Amino acid sequence: MDPGLYNYWVAFFLMMAGFYVVIARGNLIKKLVGLNVFQVSVFLLYITIGKVEGGTAPIIAEGFAVYSNPLPHVLILTAIVVGVATLALGLALVVRMNAAYGSIEEDEIDDRDERP
């Protein structure tokens, strides 16, 4: 395996692991954890792509010719904040569903919702 593609393999593995958890599990908390693992894999991919080998922060100074682009890092920082807020909302919804249905298992909630 080419060491230059290591970040792609790690991101792909995390992405598939998170996707598997979302698809295979019925527990809503586990689904939220799977979504977060998937989200972290995307963050990791963007951050590693945004790093330029030998690059420095984009501050004009003597002796530096290669600069890294700060935009991917700034976008991921914003995405992390949005991800935390989304997770908080998801957990709040799971708490409300547990109060209303008495379970956080997807199948049990679906069965109780279909009853008259």
Long-range contacts (C-beta under 8 A, 24 or more apart in sequence): 7-44, 7-45, 7-48, 7-49, 8-45, 10-41, 10-44, 11-41, 11-42, 11-44, 11-45, 11-48, 12-41, 13-41, 14-38, 14-40, 14-41, 14-44, 15-41, 15-42, 26-105, 26-106, 26-107, 27-104, 27-105, 27-106, 28-94, 28-97, 28-104, 28-105, 28-106, 29-91, 29-94, 29-104, 31-106, 32-87, 32-90, 32-91, 32-94, 35-90, 36-83, 36-87, 39-79, 39-83, 42-79, 43-76, 43-79, 43-80, 46-72, 46-75, 46-76, 47-72, 47-73, 47-76, 50-76
